[in-house]
Amino acid sequence: MQLKAHLPRLLLLFGLAVALHSAAQPPARLRESGNTESRNAASAGNAPRSAATAGNGKVLGSIREFPTASSMPQDAAWRRDIYREIDLTRDANAPLYYPVTPGAGRENLFVHLFHLILRGKIKAYEYTPDAIEHFDEKHVVKGKKILDDNHIFYETNDGKMRVNDADLPSEDVKRYYLKESVYFNQHTGTFSTQVEALCPLMVSGDFGDGSSQTTPLFWVKYEEAAPYLAKLSLMSSNLNNAAEISADDFFNTNRYEGPIYQTKNLQDRTLAQIAPSDSARTKVREQIEAEIRTFQRNVWMGDSVRSKHSGHFEGRKHRRRAAQGRFAQGSARKAQEAENSQTPNVITPFVGHVFRASTASLIPKNHYCRSCSRPLFPEHDGIFFAPS
């Protein structure tokens, strides 16, 4: 009874002791404890993800959080800007097209970019008649305008747009315009190719002659989309459906293929203006590709002294080899003469010219004289003669 009567008092004293102990902590220790908890929380929130998880909980593979490709330096010593047309019906570019309809936590490049635009993660820029990208606020285009201009169905509820993935023309986006910069980084002494911009093209209509209508939708600055493309998993092989690659790695490793349709030049002319016919455009494309390869091959100049005296060095090398050959022939001849002097009337197989009927040689069957290509005739088993 006495213990129960004193229990509330004991609990009150224990609470006061705990409060006094907390208050007695020095301020520096309290600050240190708070900083430790903050660092632990930050490290837990910023821990890198080892795998990307789809909406249904399926792990799509190991994908890094952010791209690691270094950007092109502003003071690059050499740079060539070219524009390519990427056809997604080609096997090399097919990873950007699959899946045609989003599902099972997967979506193709166009659907991924359009979602980013509608959510305000990246900006879309207007495609102008000059076919050149203009990354400024004047040419920023909103997602609603893209939907209206291309007659893509959407619903509005309480001022918010809702677009069904089935209504997006992902099946019709079969091509891309791609701008890339091939540059030489003098700081690292390396050549690299960096993607600068992407423009999806909607291909629609079939006029019976194999032609179709191509509609450029918008430009996207690749640098803005790269952190999100690093999280987009693509199936990279027709033979191994488990092989995956991120969209950012696909572009950074230059796995895409496509012909050049434009390049920057001092006259600001398109490839169609430079070469009106198809055959002429093909030659211009090959010339541009050859110019890039030639520059990459010749950027490191060879030894000027060796280039100047290469003929002299080559002549000395040939003379040295000829002298070595003559010395080897003389040595072989001396060795043969010494052997013949020790074993008279016996000729070493395939040495000497011409065999005489009076001279025998122990030569295997079915062989010819190496000097005159005459057959060797057997006298008896294991012994052959060659007629003179």
C-alpha positions, 0 to 999 in steps of 0.5 A: 500500500505504501509503494502504490501511494508513493508511485506517482511521486517516484514517476514525477521525480524520474521525469524531472531528472530526465528533463534536467539531464537534457537541459544540462547538455552543452550547446555544442553537443546539442548542435553536433547531434542535430547536424549528425541527424541531418547528415544521416537524413540527407545521405538516405535521401540522396542514396544512388539508386541501383535500379529503376522500378516501373509503376507495377514494381518491376525492376527494369535494370541497373540505370545510373541516376544522372549522365556521366558524359562530359559536356563539350568545352566552350573553347573547343579548338575544332568543331563541326555541327551537322544535322542527321535524319534518324529513321526508327525503322532501321534496326540500329535506331529501333530501340528509340521506337519500342514500345509503340504503345506504352505499357508494363512500365515501359515507354518509348522516347517520344512518349517520355519526352512528351510527358516531360514537356506536359509536366514542365520538366523540360521546355519544347521549342518551336520548329521554324521554317529555317529548320534551325533550333532556336533555344530562347524564350521567344520560341518556347512552345507550351504543351497545349499548343502542341496538342492543339496544332497536331489535333491530339485529343486531351481532356480538361478537368478543373483547369488541368489537362489529361492526355491518355497515352493511347491518344499520343501519336507515338506510332506515327513518330518514326523519325527524328531530326538530330543535331550533333557536334563533332569536336576536338577537345584540346584539353584531353586530346580526344575527339568526341560527338555530342548530341545537341538537340532532338526533333520528333517527326510525325510521319502520316499518310500514304499517297500510293507512290510510297511518299508520306507527309512528314511533320516536325513537332518541336525541338528539345534541348538535349542538355535539359533532357539528359538527366531524365533520359538516363532513367529511361530504359530501352531494349537494345537487342532483337536477339537478347530481349533482356539487354537494356541500355539507358536512352542517354547512353544510347546517344552518348555512345553514338549508336544511332545511324542516319544520313546528313541532311544539313550542316552549318556553313558560311553561306547558311545554305541547306544541303538541298540548296547545295545539291539539288539532285539525290545523287549530288546530295549523296556525294556531298554527304560522303564528302562531309563524312570524309572531311571529318575522318580526314581531320581526325586522322591528320590532327596529330601530324607525323614526324616531319623529319621522317616525312622529309627523309622517308624515301632515304630511310626506305632506300637504306632499309631495302638495301640493308634487307638485300644485303642480308638476303645476299649474305644468307644465300652465300651462307647457304651456298657455302654450307651446301658446297661443304656438304657435297664435298663430304658426301660425293655423288649425293645431292640434298633433296630439292637443292642443285640444278640439274640432276644427272642420270648418273647422280642419285639422291635419296628423295621421297616419292612424287616430288619435282626438281625445285630448280627446273620443275622436272619430275623425279623418276624412280630407279628402285624403291626410295631412290630417284633419278632426274633426267638431264 
